[in-house]
């Protein structure tokens, strides 16, 4: 639940940064992702895991800090760097849950995420740290999570 909320915030910040950075159609992906993550968050309020830990609050704080830094510094670069670092923290609740319940995450979803971020980068008009740092990180994060789920399922005999 917490991961989806933070991811919706982070994607929204990335969307804004990409718009300001002149990303063009490559930014649309982040805008849609922000909306979809927030929708999943809302659905998870009823059916999601509510095992909230300190790392969950730290990731939320990181997302809020990224928004504040953009407002204060008037530059999206610091915010994009902060959201990338925060996303790493936001992934921990999902990794933690998936260690004991690896079948509750759909491998195909994360595989498709990997591919969609590759396509998003290819659709970018202006390549800069602001426009591609976060999507490049997401390619690696989602790809590695697919591998993690596969290995974990194999370890406990689900594959």
N, CA and C atoms as a LAMMPS dump frame, in Angstrom:
ITEM: TIMESTEP
0
ITEM: NUMBER OF ATOMS
477
ITEM: BOX BOUNDS ff ff ff
-5.0000000000000000e+02 5.0000000000000000e+02
-5.0000000000000000e+02 5.0000000000000000e+02
-5.0000000000000000e+02 5.0000000000000000e+02
ITEM: ATOMS id mol type element x y z
1 1 1 N 0.821 -1.185 0
2 1 2 C 0 0 0
3 1 3 C 0.874 1.261 0
4 2 1 N 1.8 1.322 0.913
5 2 2 C 2.663 2.498 1.036
6 2 3 C 3.504 2.69 -0.216
7 3 1 N 4.036 1.59 -0.745
8 3 2 C 4.869 1.693 -1.951
9 3 3 C 4.095 2.356 -3.089
10 4 1 N 2.851 1.956 -3.29
11 4 2 C 2.061 2.503 -4.396
12 4 3 C 1.797 3.994 -4.211
13 5 1 N 1.54 4.413 -2.976
14 5 2 C 1.31 5.828 -2.725
15 5 3 C 2.571 6.634 -3.017
16 6 1 N 3.695 6.161 -2.506
17 6 2 C 4.958 6.873 -2.734
18 6 3 C 5.307 6.855 -4.221
19 7 1 N 5.109 5.711 -4.877
20 7 2 C 5.4 5.645 -6.313
21 7 3 C 4.527 6.616 -7.099
22 8 1 N 3.279 6.818 -6.688
23 8 2 C 2.424 7.785 -7.396
24 8 3 C 2.989 9.195 -7.247
25 9 1 N 3.476 9.517 -6.055
26 9 2 C 4.086 10.835 -5.832
27 9 3 C 5.373 10.991 -6.639
28 10 1 N 6.204 9.961 -6.604
29 10 2 C 7.492 10.035 -7.297
30 10 3 C 7.305 10.161 -8.805
31 11 1 N 6.384 9.369 -9.352
32 11 2 C 6.124 9.45 -10.795
33 11 3 C 5.558 10.818 -11.155
34 12 1 N 4.733 11.391 -10.282
35 12 2 C 4.205 12.723 -10.529
36 12 3 C 5.301 13.778 -10.555
37 13 1 N 6.248 13.67 -9.631
38 13 2 C 7.382 14.596 -9.608
39 13 3 C 8.244 14.396 -10.854
40 14 1 N 8.491 13.133 -11.207
41 14 2 C 9.284 12.846 -12.416
42 14 3 C 8.585 13.4 -13.65
43 15 1 N 7.265 13.249 -13.711
44 15 2 C 6.481 13.785 -14.824
45 15 3 C 6.691 15.292 -14.939
46 16 1 N 6.573 15.996 -13.813
47 16 2 C 6.801 17.437 -13.823
48 16 3 C 8.207 17.794 -14.263
49 17 1 N 9.194 17.05 -13.749
50 17 2 C 10.583 17.294 -14.132
51 17 3 C 10.822 17.05 -15.607
52 18 1 N 10.217 16 -16.132
53 18 2 C 10.39 15.707 -17.553
54 18 3 C 9.72 16.76 -18.429
55 19 1 N 8.568 17.258 -18.001
56 19 2 C 7.901 18.328 -18.748
57 19 3 C 8.791 19.567 -18.787
58 20 1 N 9.299 19.963 -17.608
59 20 2 C 10.183 21.127 -17.522
60 20 3 C 11.462 20.894 -18.325
61 21 1 N 11.962 19.644 -18.319
62 21 2 C 13.188 19.313 -19.04
63 21 3 C 13.007 19.103 -20.533
64 22 1 N 11.778 19.251 -21.035
65 22 2 C 11.536 19.138 -22.474
66 22 3 C 11.501 17.723 -22.992
67 23 1 N 11.086 16.79 -22.179
68 23 2 C 11.075 15.382 -22.572
69 23 3 C 10.112 15.08 -23.71
70 24 1 N 9.033 15.813 -23.82
71 24 2 C 8.048 15.553 -24.865
72 24 3 C 7.227 14.316 -24.546
73 25 1 N 6.927 13.501 -25.569
74 25 2 C 6.086 12.323 -25.367
75 25 3 C 6.63 11.333 -24.335
76 26 1 N 7.913 11.34 -24.097
77 26 2 C 8.494 10.465 -23.085
78 26 3 C 7.959 10.757 -21.694
79 27 1 N 7.495 11.993 -21.463
80 27 2 C 6.958 12.382 -20.155
81 27 3 C 5.554 11.834 -19.931
82 28 1 N 4.808 11.605 -20.996
83 28 2 C 3.426 11.142 -20.851
84 28 3 C 3.373 9.849 -20.049
85 29 1 N 4.35 9 -20.256
86 29 2 C 4.394 7.724 -19.545
87 29 3 C 4.392 7.95 -18.032
88 30 1 N 5.202 8.876 -17.553
89 30 2 C 5.261 9.129 -16.11
90 30 3 C 3.949 9.709 -15.589
91 31 1 N 3.297 10.543 -16.367
92 31 2 C 2.01 11.088 -15.951
93 31 3 C 0.965 9.984 -15.803
94 32 1 N 0.929 9.083 -16.752
95 32 2 C -0.01 7.957 -16.699
96 32 3 C 0.344 7.037 -15.536
97 33 1 N 1.626 6.795 -15.343
98 33 2 C 2.068 5.929 -14.241
99 33 3 C 1.664 6.53 -12.896
100 34 1 N 1.83 7.832 -12.747
101 34 2 C 1.441 8.479 -11.499
102 34 3 C -0.045 8.254 -11.219
103 35 1 N -0.863 8.444 -12.229
104 35 2 C -2.304 8.231 -12.084
105 35 3 C -2.625 6.774 -11.734
106 36 1 N -1.987 5.84 -12.436
107 36 2 C -2.258 4.418 -12.203
108 36 3 C -1.779 3.972 -10.817
109 37 1 N -0.605 4.429 -10.402
110 37 2 C -0.109 4.069 -9.067
111 37 3 C -1.041 4.603 -7.982
112 38 1 N -1.549 5.81 -8.183
113 38 2 C -2.464 6.369 -7.192
114 38 3 C -3.769 5.575 -7.16
115 39 1 N -4.222 5.127 -8.326
116 39 2 C -5.424 4.292 -8.388
117 39 3 C -5.204 2.985 -7.644
118 40 1 N -4.051 2.353 -7.845
119 40 2 C -3.735 1.109 -7.134
120 40 3 C -3.647 1.369 -5.635
121 41 1 N -3.056 2.498 -5.258
122 41 2 C -3.007 2.86 -3.842
123 41 3 C -4.412 2.93 -3.252
124 42 1 N -5.326 3.594 -3.958
125 42 2 C -6.697 3.703 -3.458
126 42 3 C -7.345 2.324 -3.31
127 43 1 N -7.119 1.448 -4.282
128 43 2 C -7.66 0.092 -4.199
129 43 3 C -7.029 -0.678 -3.045
130 44 1 N -5.746 -0.423 -2.789
131 44 2 C -5.048 -1.149 -1.723
132 44 3 C -5.506 -0.729 -0.326
133 45 1 N -6.137 0.426 -0.227
134 45 2 C -6.661 0.84 1.075
135 45 3 C -7.671 -0.176 1.592
136 46 1 N -8.387 -0.793 0.669
137 46 2 C -9.384 -1.783 1.06
138 46 3 C -8.799 -3.191 1.121
139 47 1 N -7.955 -3.543 0.155
140 47 2 C -7.502 -4.928 0.043
141 47 3 C -6.011 -5.128 0.248
142 48 1 N -5.25 -4.054 0.401
143 48 2 C -3.8 -4.173 0.45
144 48 3 C -3.241 -4.521 1.815
145 49 1 N -1.939 -4.811 1.817
146 49 2 C -1.208 -5.095 3.045
147 49 3 C -0.959 -3.786 3.782
148 50 1 N -1.257 -3.752 5.058
149 50 2 C -1.106 -2.532 5.843
150 50 3 C -0.025 -2.673 6.912
151 51 1 N 0.968 -3.483 6.64
152 51 2 C 2.077 -3.696 7.565
153 51 3 C 3.064 -2.542 7.391
154 52 1 N 2.786 -1.415 8.023
155 52 2 C 3.568 -0.195 7.836
156 52 3 C 4.761 -0.205 8.786
157 53 1 N 5.951 0.003 8.211
158 53 2 C 7.213 -0.016 8.944
159 53 3 C 7.871 1.37 8.877
160 54 1 N 8.942 1.545 9.597
161 54 2 C 9.684 2.813 9.614
162 54 3 C 10.16 3.176 8.207
163 55 1 N 10.636 2.206 7.451
164 55 2 C 11.138 2.479 6.097
165 55 3 C 10.035 3.05 5.213
166 56 1 N 8.787 2.68 5.471
167 56 2 C 7.662 3.226 4.715
168 56 3 C 7.544 4.734 4.943
169 57 1 N 7.658 5.132 6.198
170 57 2 C 7.584 6.555 6.532
171 57 3 C 8.792 7.307 5.989
172 58 1 N 9.956 6.676 5.989
173 58 2 C 11.169 7.302 5.442
174 58 3 C 10.989 7.553 3.95
175 59 1 N 10.417 6.578 3.233
176 59 2 C 10.219 6.757 1.789
177 59 3 C 9.199 7.863 1.513
178 60 1 N 8.153 7.937 2.311
179 60 2 C 7.181 9.019 2.157
180 60 3 C 7.855 10.367 2.432
181 61 1 N 8.662 10.418 3.469
182 61 2 C 9.402 11.642 3.772
183 61 3 C 10.328 12.051 2.635
184 62 1 N 10.966 11.077 2.004
185 62 2 C 11.836 11.368 0.87
186 62 3 C 11.073 11.964 -0.298
187 63 1 N 9.892 11.434 -0.561
188 63 2 C 9.063 11.974 -1.643
189 63 3 C 8.638 13.409 -1.332
190 64 1 N 8.234 13.641 -0.095
191 64 2 C 7.844 14.997 0.304
192 64 3 C 9.032 15.953 0.245
193 65 1 N 10.207 15.482 0.672
194 65 2 C 11.414 16.302 0.601
195 65 3 C 11.741 16.672 -0.845
196 66 1 N 11.583 15.718 -1.765
197 66 2 C 11.851 16.003 -3.179
198 66 3 C 10.93 17.104 -3.692
199 67 1 N 9.663 17.054 -3.3
200 67 2 C 8.717 18.089 -3.728
201 67 3 C 9.103 19.443 -3.137
202 68 1 N 9.444 19.458 -1.872
203 68 2 C 9.82 20.705 -1.206
204 68 3 C 11.088 21.294 -1.832
205 69 1 N 12.072 20.429 -2.115
206 69 2 C 13.341 20.904 -2.694
207 69 3 C 13.121 21.539 -4.06
208 70 1 N 12.215 20.977 -4.848
209 70 2 C 11.926 21.553 -6.153
210 70 3 C 11.319 22.948 -5.976
211 71 1 N 10.387 23.071 -5.035
212 71 2 C 9.742 24.358 -4.788
213 71 3 C 10.764 25.379 -4.292
214 72 1 N 11.639 24.976 -3.362
215 72 2 C 12.609 25.887 -2.767
216 72 3 C 13.707 26.268 -3.756
217 73 1 N 14.267 25.27 -4.457
218 73 2 C 15.404 25.537 -5.341
219 73 3 C 14.988 25.971 -6.739
220 74 1 N 13.741 25.765 -7.087
221 74 2 C 13.223 26.099 -8.424
222 74 3 C 13.922 25.32 -9.538
223 75 1 N 14.533 24.185 -9.193
224 75 2 C 15.183 23.351 -10.196
225 75 3 C 14.756 21.9 -10.01
226 76 1 N 14.384 21.258 -11.09
227 76 2 C 13.935 19.873 -10.966
228 76 3 C 15.075 18.866 -10.8
229 77 1 N 16.318 19.237 -11.092
230 77 2 C 17.424 18.271 -11.04
231 77 3 C 17.57 17.646 -9.662
232 78 1 N 17.613 18.456 -8.624
233 78 2 C 17.751 17.924 -7.27
234 78 3 C 16.561 17.022 -6.933
235 79 1 N 15.367 17.425 -7.348
236 79 2 C 14.177 16.616 -7.092
237 79 3 C 14.255 15.273 -7.794
238 80 1 N 14.724 15.254 -9.025
239 80 2 C 14.833 13.986 -9.767
240 80 3 C 15.845 13.07 -9.083
241 81 1 N 16.945 13.622 -8.607
242 81 2 C 17.928 12.818 -7.872
243 81 3 C 17.307 12.29 -6.576
244 82 1 N 16.585 13.145 -5.861
245 82 2 C 15.944 12.726 -4.61
246 82 3 C 14.856 11.672 -4.833
247 83 1 N 14.058 11.822 -5.902
248 83 2 C 13.006 10.821 -6.122
249 83 3 C 13.594 9.476 -6.517
250 84 1 N 14.72 9.515 -7.202
251 84 2 C 15.376 8.252 -7.554
252 84 3 C 15.851 7.554 -6.284
253 85 1 N 16.492 8.302 -5.389
254 85 2 C 16.932 7.716 -4.112
255 85 3 C 15.74 7.272 -3.271
256 86 1 N 14.683 8.069 -3.267
257 86 2 C 13.497 7.735 -2.489
258 86 3 C 12.813 6.486 -3.03
259 87 1 N 12.796 6.333 -4.34
260 87 2 C 12.169 5.152 -4.938
261 87 3 C 12.857 3.877 -4.48
262 88 1 N 14.16 3.962 -4.311
263 88 2 C 14.889 2.798 -3.79
264 88 3 C 14.316 2.427 -2.424
265 89 1 N 14.117 3.425 -1.568
266 89 2 C 13.53 3.18 -0.248
267 89 3 C 12.086 2.696 -0.362
268 90 1 N 11.34 3.257 -1.304
269 90 2 C 9.931 2.886 -1.46
270 90 3 C 9.763 1.446 -1.935
271 91 1 N 10.79 0.915 -2.55
272 91 2 C 10.728 -0.47 -3.032
273 91 3 C 10.902 -1.468 -1.88
274 92 1 N 11.524 -1.044 -0.789
275 92 2 C 11.804 -1.97 0.314
276 92 3 C 10.569 -2.648 0.902
277 93 1 N 9.441 -1.935 1.111
278 93 2 C 8.269 -2.648 1.633
279 93 3 C 7.81 -3.781 0.703
280 94 1 N 7.882 -3.553 -0.595
281 94 2 C 7.48 -4.586 -1.555
282 94 3 C 8.479 -5.741 -1.548
283 95 1 N 9.753 -5.428 -1.471
284 95 2 C 10.781 -6.482 -1.401
285 95 3 C 10.604 -7.29 -0.122
286 96 1 N 10.382 -6.585 0.989
287 96 2 C 10.2 -7.257 2.28
288 96 3 C 9.005 -8.207 2.233
289 97 1 N 7.883 -7.719 1.724
290 97 2 C 6.681 -8.548 1.637
291 97 3 C 6.91 -9.73 0.695
292 98 1 N 7.614 -9.486 -0.399
293 98 2 C 7.826 -10.519 -1.406
294 98 3 C 8.789 -11.604 -0.957
295 99 1 N 9.562 -11.334 0.079
296 99 2 C 10.447 -12.372 0.592
297 99 3 C 9.624 -13.53 1.128
298 100 1 N 8.582 -13.23 1.887
299 100 2 C 7.766 -14.304 2.454
300 100 3 C 6.556 -14.641 1.593
301 101 1 N 6.129 -13.719 0.748
302 101 2 C 4.966 -13.955 -0.114
303 101 3 C 5.29 -13.599 -1.575
304 102 1 N 6.246 -14.281 -2.19
305 102 2 C 6.68 -13.902 -3.537
306 102 3 C 5.621 -14.119 -4.619
307 103 1 N 4.627 -14.907 -4.338
308 103 2 C 3.575 -15.173 -5.306
309 103 3 C 2.524 -14.06 -5.329
310 104 1 N 2.568 -13.126 -4.394
311 104 2 C 1.593 -12.041 -4.368
312 104 3 C 1.953 -10.9 -5.312
313 105 1 N 3.115 -10.938 -5.895
314 105 2 C 3.499 -9.962 -6.91
315 105 3 C 3.53 -10.686 -8.262
316 106 1 N 3.047 -10.009 -9.278
317 106 2 C 2.989 -10.598 -10.611
318 106 3 C 4.278 -10.27 -11.367
319 107 1 N 5.027 -11.296 -11.683
320 107 2 C 6.297 -11.095 -12.401
321 107 3 C 6.063 -10.37 -13.717
322 108 1 N 5.014 -10.724 -14.422
323 108 2 C 4.743 -10.116 -15.724
324 108 3 C 4.584 -8.596 -15.615
325 109 1 N 3.979 -8.118 -14.539
326 109 2 C 3.804 -6.675 -14.346
327 109 3 C 5.147 -5.963 -14.315
328 110 1 N 6.085 -6.501 -13.571
329 110 2 C 7.397 -5.86 -13.45
330 110 3 C 8.224 -6.023 -14.724
331 111 1 N 8.01 -7.114 -15.434
332 111 2 C 8.68 -7.297 -16.722
333 111 3 C 8.163 -6.273 -17.734
334 112 1 N 6.84 -6.096 -17.77
335 112 2 C 6.254 -5.098 -18.664
336 112 3 C 6.714 -3.698 -18.268
337 113 1 N 6.824 -3.437 -16.953
338 113 2 C 7.343 -2.143 -16.502
339 113 3 C 8.731 -1.89 -17.063
340 114 1 N 9.578 -2.896 -17.022
341 114 2 C 10.936 -2.759 -17.556
342 114 3 C 10.878 -2.334 -19.016
343 115 1 N 10.04 -3.005 -19.783
344 115 2 C 9.926 -2.709 -21.214
345 115 3 C 9.31 -1.326 -21.466
346 116 1 N 8.308 -0.952 -20.667
347 116 2 C 7.661 0.345 -20.91
348 116 3 C 8.603 1.506 -20.615
349 117 1 N 9.49 1.348 -19.625
350 117 2 C 10.437 2.431 -19.347
351 117 3 C 11.499 2.53 -20.435
352 118 1 N 11.85 1.411 -21.027
353 118 2 C 12.755 1.448 -22.185
354 118 3 C 12.091 2.223 -23.317
355 119 1 N 10.824 1.904 -23.594
356 119 2 C 10.091 2.613 -24.652
357 119 3 C 9.918 4.095 -24.306
358 120 1 N 9.691 4.406 -23.029
359 120 2 C 9.569 5.799 -22.609
360 120 3 C 10.834 6.591 -22.879
361 121 1 N 11.969 5.978 -22.618
362 121 2 C 13.244 6.656 -22.898
363 121 3 C 13.414 6.86 -24.401
364 122 1 N 13.03 5.859 -25.186
365 122 2 C 13.131 5.994 -26.64
366 122 3 C 12.217 7.095 -27.182
367 123 1 N 11.117 7.391 -26.477
368 123 2 C 10.175 8.427 -26.908
369 123 3 C 10.567 9.821 -26.42
370 124 1 N 11.642 9.906 -25.67
371 124 2 C 12.068 11.184 -25.107
372 124 3 C 12.687 12.069 -26.183
373 125 1 N 12.305 13.331 -26.18
374 125 2 C 12.832 14.293 -27.156
375 125 3 C 14.158 14.908 -26.725
376 126 1 N 14.325 15.099 -25.433
377 126 2 C 15.509 15.791 -24.928
378 126 3 C 16.148 14.936 -23.833
379 127 1 N 17.301 14.375 -24.131
380 127 2 C 17.987 13.506 -23.172
381 127 3 C 18.876 14.343 -22.254
382 128 1 N 18.556 14.268 -20.958
383 128 2 C 19.359 14.934 -19.944
384 128 3 C 19.202 14.134 -18.665
385 129 1 N 19.97 14.474 -17.657
386 129 2 C 19.845 13.788 -16.366
387 129 3 C 18.41 13.928 -15.854
388 130 1 N 17.823 15.09 -16.036
389 130 2 C 16.466 15.34 -15.554
390 130 3 C 15.464 14.412 -16.237
391 131 1 N 15.633 14.169 -17.527
392 131 2 C 14.62 13.411 -18.27
393 131 3 C 14.839 11.903 -18.263
394 132 1 N 16.076 11.426 -18.021
395 132 2 C 16.291 9.973 -18.132
396 132 3 C 16.797 9.27 -16.874
397 133 1 N 17.26 9.995 -15.87
398 133 2 C 17.801 9.329 -14.67
399 133 3 C 16.779 8.406 -14.03
400 134 1 N 15.608 8.915 -13.735
401 134 2 C 14.587 8.121 -13.057
402 134 3 C 14.121 6.933 -13.912
403 135 1 N 13.814 7.133 -15.203
404 135 2 C 13.428 5.966 -16.012
405 135 3 C 14.53 4.903 -16.126
406 136 1 N 15.785 5.316 -16.214
407 136 2 C 16.873 4.333 -16.28
408 136 3 C 16.939 3.539 -14.983
409 137 1 N 16.827 4.232 -13.86
410 137 2 C 16.787 3.519 -12.582
411 137 3 C 15.627 2.52 -12.572
412 138 1 N 14.442 2.947 -13.04
413 138 2 C 13.261 2.078 -13.019
414 138 3 C 13.436 0.84 -13.899
415 139 1 N 14.165 0.967 -14.978
416 139 2 C 14.465 -0.195 -15.823
417 139 3 C 15.234 -1.23 -15.003
418 140 1 N 16.26 -0.769 -14.321
419 140 2 C 17.071 -1.686 -13.515
420 140 3 C 16.299 -2.22 -12.308
421 141 1 N 15.561 -1.355 -11.614
422 141 2 C 14.822 -1.783 -10.417
423 141 3 C 13.787 -2.847 -10.767
424 142 1 N 13.008 -2.602 -11.804
425 142 2 C 11.979 -3.569 -12.189
426 142 3 C 12.589 -4.855 -12.719
427 143 1 N 13.635 -4.731 -13.52
428 143 2 C 14.307 -5.921 -14.054
429 143 3 C 14.909 -6.776 -12.946
430 144 1 N 15.551 -6.132 -11.985
431 144 2 C 16.13 -6.883 -10.866
432 144 3 C 15.054 -7.487 -9.969
433 145 1 N 13.914 -6.807 -9.848
434 145 2 C 12.833 -7.353 -9.038
435 145 3 C 12.234 -8.601 -9.686
436 146 1 N 12.168 -8.606 -11.004
437 146 2 C 11.72 -9.814 -11.721
438 146 3 C 12.641 -10.972 -11.375
439 147 1 N 13.93 -10.728 -11.425
440 147 2 C 14.911 -11.761 -11.087
441 147 3 C 14.757 -12.196 -9.63
442 148 1 N 14.593 -11.251 -8.727
443 148 2 C 14.403 -11.526 -7.299
444 148 3 C 13.185 -12.423 -7.072
445 149 1 N 12.053 -12.067 -7.684
446 149 2 C 10.842 -12.876 -7.523
447 149 3 C 11.038 -14.297 -8.056
448 150 1 N 11.671 -14.385 -9.206
449 150 2 C 11.915 -15.701 -9.8
450 150 3 C 12.774 -16.566 -8.872
451 151 1 N 13.865 -15.996 -8.376
452 151 2 C 14.766 -16.739 -7.48
453 151 3 C 14.047 -17.106 -6.189
454 152 1 N 13.302 -16.162 -5.635
455 152 2 C 12.621 -16.427 -4.359
456 152 3 C 11.546 -17.506 -4.515
457 153 1 N 10.822 -17.476 -5.611
458 153 2 C 9.812 -18.503 -5.862
459 153 3 C 10.458 -19.875 -6.037
460 154 1 N 11.577 -19.868 -6.692
461 154 2 C 12.312 -21.126 -6.89
462 154 3 C 12.789 -21.675 -5.544
463 155 1 N 13.273 -20.776 -4.67
464 155 2 C 13.769 -21.186 -3.355
465 155 3 C 12.68 -21.853 -2.498
466 156 1 N 11.473 -21.338 -2.597
467 156 2 C 10.424 -21.924 -1.764
468 156 3 C 9.522 -22.895 -2.533
469 157 1 N 9.938 -23.218 -3.758
470 157 2 C 9.271 -24.264 -4.521
471 157 3 C 7.997 -23.85 -5.234
472 158 1 N 7.876 -22.577 -5.585
473 158 2 C 6.69 -22.136 -6.311
474 158 3 C 6.878 -22.185 -7.828
475 159 1 N 8.078 -22.493 -8.288
476 159 2 C 8.332 -22.583 -9.731
477 159 3 C 8.753 -24.005 -10.04
